[in-house]
């Protein structure tokens, strides 16, 4: 589904990505692990068109997308749930969800999908008329994921969905991500510092260090790798 090949990207003089290559198979959940500043977020930003590569290619469903605008990429079926949620805090829950569907023209479908994501996250149905800024951190993360689903993505990019949240909330969000993956066949590229959680739901994982992919393997093999266990799994 997604093919990233030898991608390089910089922020001014600072090299963020240095030859990143990775794949996401159709229907898969793939995790990207790494320390702060390793290039995880930059990789997602590059795929979604926010960052342009200086070298390399990104293909989605057989189409090259590395020179397309973010809105065109959303229209092709990629939705990015950024780190820090980036909600419109003064707008209501319902208005945030509608903005997630801004590329769509099927009003009945949008209404149906709004009801569907509220079934995944029932608290959002109760909070529809409240400003997003009035929600708890966990509720805001649920809204961010739900908003990402409103564009009917084939591929969901999730950046640190567990950041700053209580363990019970994190487990619920990850459970719903698995349900969406299995029932709606939405592929997921997951950037996550909680490596144990990420590898528990992913079928494949990559380790990125200083802008380079240094390891890629099935999740069960990564869990057995001594370097991964020591650096990311804590045992």
HUTA-V422534 format. One record per residue. N is the residue number from 0. RES is the residue in one letter. SS is DSSP state (A for helix, B for strand, O for the rest). PHI is phi as a letter, one per 30 degrees, with the letter a starting at -180 (* if undefined). NEAR is the number of other ideal C-beta (glycine too) atoms within 8 Angstrom. Layout:
N | RES | SS | PHI | NEAR
N | RES | SS | PHI | NEAR
//
This chain:
0 | X | O | * | 11
1 | X | B | b | 13
2 | X | B | b | 8
3 | X | B | c | 14
4 | X | B | b | 9
5 | X | B | h | 9
6 | X | B | d | 17
7 | X | B | b | 13
8 | X | B | a | 13
9 | X | B | b | 9
10 | X | B | c | 7
11 | X | O | i | 4
12 | X | O | d | 3
13 | X | B | c | 6
14 | X | B | d | 8
15 | X | B | c | 10
16 | X | B | b | 14
17 | X | B | b | 8
18 | X | B | i | 11
19 | X | B | d | 17
20 | X | B | b | 8
21 | X | B | a | 12
22 | X | B | b | 7
23 | X | B | b | 10
24 | X | O | d | 9
25 | X | O | e | 6
26 | X | O | i | 7
27 | X | O | c | 12
28 | X | B | c | 12
29 | X | B | b | 17
30 | X | B | c | 16
31 | X | B | b | 15
32 | X | B | c | 16
33 | X | O | l | 9
34 | X | O | d | 5
35 | X | O | e | 4
36 | X | O | i | 4
37 | X | O | d | 10
38 | X | O | j | 14
39 | X | A | d | 12
40 | X | A | d | 10
41 | X | A | d | 13
42 | X | A | d | 16
43 | X | A | d | 14
44 | X | A | d | 10
45 | X | A | d | 18
46 | X | A | d | 16
47 | X | O | d | 12
48 | X | O | i | 12
49 | X | O | d | 7
50 | X | O | c | 10
51 | X | O | c | 8
52 | X | O | d | 13
53 | X | O | d | 6
54 | X | B | b | 6
55 | X | B | j | 12
56 | X | B | b | 11
57 | X | B | b | 15
58 | X | B | b | 11
59 | X | B | b | 15
60 | X | O | h | 8
61 | X | O | i | 4
62 | X | B | c | 7
63 | X | B | d | 7
64 | X | O | b | 14
65 | X | O | d | 11
66 | X | O | c | 5
67 | X | O | c | 8
68 | X | O | d | 6
69 | X | A | e | 8
70 | X | A | d | 7
71 | X | A | d | 10
72 | X | A | d | 14
73 | X | A | e | 13
74 | X | A | d | 7
75 | X | A | d | 11
76 | X | O | k | 11
77 | X | B | c | 14
78 | X | B | b | 13
79 | X | B | c | 13
80 | X | B | c | 13
81 | X | O | d | 9
82 | X | O | d | 8
83 | X | O | i | 5
84 | X | O | i | 10
85 | X | O | h | 5
86 | X | O | d | 12
87 | X | O | d | 8
88 | X | O | d | 7
89 | X | O | d | 6
90 | X | O | d | 10
91 | X | B | d | 10
92 | X | A | e | 13
93 | X | A | d | 9
94 | X | A | d | 9
95 | X | A | d | 14
96 | X | A | d | 15
97 | X | A | d | 11
98 | X | A | d | 10
99 | X | A | d | 13
100 | X | O | c | 12
101 | X | O | d | 7
102 | X | O | d | 7
103 | X | O | c | 10
104 | X | O | c | 3
105 | X | O | d | 6
106 | X | A | e | 6
107 | X | A | d | 6
108 | X | A | d | 9
109 | X | A | d | 12
110 | X | A | d | 8
111 | X | A | d | 8
112 | X | A | d | 12
113 | X | A | d | 13
114 | X | A | d | 8
115 | X | A | d | 8
116 | X | A | d | 13
117 | X | A | d | 12
118 | X | A | d | 8
119 | X | A | d | 10
120 | X | O | b | 13
121 | X | A | e | 7
122 | X | A | d | 8
123 | X | A | d | 15
124 | X | A | d | 9
125 | X | A | d | 6
126 | X | O | c | 11
127 | X | O | e | 10
128 | X | O | c | 6
129 | X | O | c | 9
130 | X | B | d | 8
131 | X | A | d | 15
132 | X | A | d | 7
133 | X | A | d | 6
134 | X | O | d | 11
135 | X | O | d | 5
136 | X | A | e | 9
137 | X | A | d | 10
138 | X | A | d | 11
139 | X | A | d | 12
140 | X | A | d | 13
141 | X | A | d | 12
142 | X | A | d | 17
143 | X | A | d | 14
144 | X | A | d | 15
145 | X | A | d | 15
146 | X | A | d | 13
147 | X | A | d | 14
148 | X | A | d | 16
149 | X | O | d | 15
150 | X | O | d | 13
151 | X | O | h | 8
152 | X | O | d | 12
153 | X | O | d | 8
154 | X | B | b | 15
155 | X | B | c | 14
156 | X | B | c | 14
157 | X | B | c | 14
158 | X | B | c | 12
159 | X | O | h | 10
160 | X | O | d | 16
161 | X | O | c | 11
162 | X | O | e | 8
163 | X | O | i | 3
164 | X | O | c | 12
165 | X | O | d | 6
166 | X | A | e | 6
167 | X | A | d | 6
168 | X | A | d | 11
169 | X | A | d | 13
170 | X | A | d | 9
171 | X | A | d | 8
172 | X | A | d | 15
173 | X | A | d | 13
174 | X | A | d | 8
175 | X | A | d | 11
176 | X | A | e | 16
177 | X | A | d | 10
178 | X | A | d | 9
179 | X | A | d | 13
180 | X | A | d | 13
181 | X | A | d | 7
182 | X | A | d | 6
183 | X | A | c | 6
184 | X | O | h | 8
185 | X | O | c | 11
186 | X | B | d | 17
187 | X | B | b | 15
188 | X | B | c | 14
189 | X | B | c | 14
190 | X | B | c | 14
191 | X | O | a | 14
192 | X | O | d | 8
193 | X | O | d | 8
194 | X | A | d | 12
195 | X | A | d | 8
196 | X | A | d | 12
197 | X | A | d | 13
198 | X | A | d | 14
199 | X | A | d | 8
200 | X | A | c | 11
201 | X | O | d | 14
202 | X | O | c | 7
203 | X | B | b | 12
204 | X | B | b | 15
205 | X | B | b | 12
206 | X | B | c | 14
207 | X | B | c | 15
208 | X | B | b | 9
209 | X | O | h | 6
210 | X | O | i | 13
211 | X | B | b | 10
212 | X | B | d | 11
213 | X | B | c | 6
214 | X | B | a | 10
215 | X | B | b | 8
216 | X | B | a | 9
217 | X | B | e | 8
218 | X | A | e | 13
219 | X | A | d | 6
220 | X | A | d | 8
221 | X | A | d | 14
222 | X | A | d | 10
223 | X | A | c | 6
224 | X | O | d | 10
225 | X | A | d | 5
226 | X | A | d | 7
227 | X | A | d | 14
228 | X | A | d | 12
229 | X | A | d | 8
230 | X | A | d | 6
231 | X | A | b | 9
232 | X | A | c | 11
233 | X | O | i | 5
234 | X | O | a | 4
//
